[in-house]
Amino acid sequence: MEKKTLKYIPGYYPYRIDEDGKVFASHPKTGFPVLVKESNRMVNVRQDGRAKRVKVAELYRRAFNKLLPED
């Protein structure tokens, strides 16, 4: 298994994203990245104590400054 590079998403600090568009959050105890569940190309992101649904394409655009490649 190859090692993927994870980039922090500006404006969504504890969340990271890889080149394939998979969103990860830090595990509360270990700090290791844990995959965030995705439904309809959207993920739940906690911000300021509230859950917020955000498109994966928007998070990818913020992190890599380019559009998410379609499957």
N, C-alpha and C positions, 0 to 999 in steps of 0.2 A: 504494500500500500504506500503510495507516494504521499509526501507531506504537503499539505495545502497551506498557503499563506493566508492568514486572516487579517483583515484590515478593520480598524475601528471606524464606526460610522459617525461622522461629525453631527453633533446635535442629539445623538442617541448613545451616550458614552459607554455603558457596560456592554453594548451589543457589538458584535463583529460579523463580517460577511466575507465569504470566500469568492473565488472567481466564477464558481458555478451558480452563485446566487443563493447559497444556503446561509441562513442567519443563525448565529450562535450567541448564547448568553453565558455568562460566567456562573459556575455552580457556586451556591452560597458558602459551602464549607471548604471545598477543595480548590476552587478558582479555575478548574479546568473548563474548557468550552463545552457547552451542551447544546445540541441542535434544538432550535425553536420550532414547534409544530406549525405547519403552514396549511392553510385552507383557502382555496380559490385565489392563489397567488398573493395572499395577504397573511401577515403575522400580527400577533398581539404583542405590543411593546409597552412596558410600564415606564411612565414618565411622570415625574412629580407625584408619585403615589397613585396614579390612575392608569388603567389599562386603555390602550389606544390601538386601533387597527390601522396598519400602515401597509401600503403596497410594497412588495419585495423590489419591484423595479425602481421605486423612489429611493429606497435605501441603497441599492446598487449604484444608482446615479450619483448619490451624495458621496459614496465612498470612493468610487473609481473614476468619477467625472466622465462617464460614457454610458450608453444605453445597454441594458441587459440583453444579451443575445437570445433570440427566440429558439425554442427547442427544435 
